[in-house]
């Protein structure tokens, strides 16, 4: 049962890093919310207004608190558990949609910070941006992806059909695709199916008409294009990339139960990333009109999306923390720490970890040059911190990686 809790001036309602499933509403008084900037490590404060919610993301996403909340005078807060929040507000479409838009903007800001950290010095209009994405796929020999982006470019800009560079890219990539070669890389045969009970409702027959399928290397949405669709992955894996300085850099790997393209629905902005099928992928595709209809007919859908948003924001912030580490060895060590956090073990006694990742995955997540990653991985192998195999990497003691991150990042501050 939600209850009113009084706090004296100067009280800490919760600290950054706390684990707590409560959601709060500031009913009376004033309070500050303080976060640690991922890049600068400086404290950033913002005042909470009366009537505003706080603690929502960490409570319903079941993550550690990302901020500290302190009262500026005597206050009264309404406190409720995440379950009580869901029960009370799952049918409040305006409130949930407002939160979705706020979280969408937060996610976009994280993407912008990620782009800045990865030293993207180029600013494109839509036309030039699409061309740069196609060229980056061409240079990486991602033939299926290159062909798809070239076709999107020609669909949007038919007057460019005589562009010699575009014609060369399209002809060569199409020739490889016809031969059954979608990429110079081996096809990722791994797949994931939705198991999260929160998205079981999407398996109902009513959703069948929204289903789309894609094969390895096919581009589902392209960075810079205008978007009017939103996707939920039912089966398979989708890779998110961003074109930075003429190279497509990995942003994220999404699995069944996760979504992408949501910003087009919520804030009518160009796509901020390219999404590519890794192996066979089944998605549900919603446009803005049927999204609104679905939310109205299924109010809990918005709450489900809110939970997924919380996870996406937490995950993207975690990956940004990797990119701001300047020391190459510490950055790679933090990639392994991230893998460990994403796949927690039931017991902490065993510190040996087996991650089904490759050298190319480490290169993607670290954002470092290929040669730098290869050299640092060799050092880890020589020092027996890791063992490398074709389809997986073993970290012999995950605590070693944690110590490397802590010691080398602290010394840089």
Secondary structure, DSSP 4 states (H G I P E B T S, - for coil): --EEEEE-TT-EEE-TT----EEEEEEES-EEEEEE-TTT--EEEEEEPTT-EESHHHHHHT---SEEEEESSSEEEEEEEHHHHHHHHTT-HHHHHHHHHHHHHHHHHHHHHHHHHTT------HHHHHHHHHHHHHHTT-HHHHHHHHHHHHHH-GGGTT-HHHHHHHHHHHHHHHTT---SSPP-----B---GGGGGGGSGGGGGGEEEE-TT-EEE-TTS---EEEEEEEEEEEEEEEETTEEEEEEEEETT-EE-HHHHHH----SSEEEEEEEEEEEEEEHHHHHHHHHH-HHHHHHHHHHHHHHHHHHHHHHHHHT--SHHHHHHHHHHHHHHHT--S-SS---EEE---HHHHHHHH---HHHHHHHHHHHHHTTSEEE-SS-EEES-HHHHHHHHHHHHHTT-
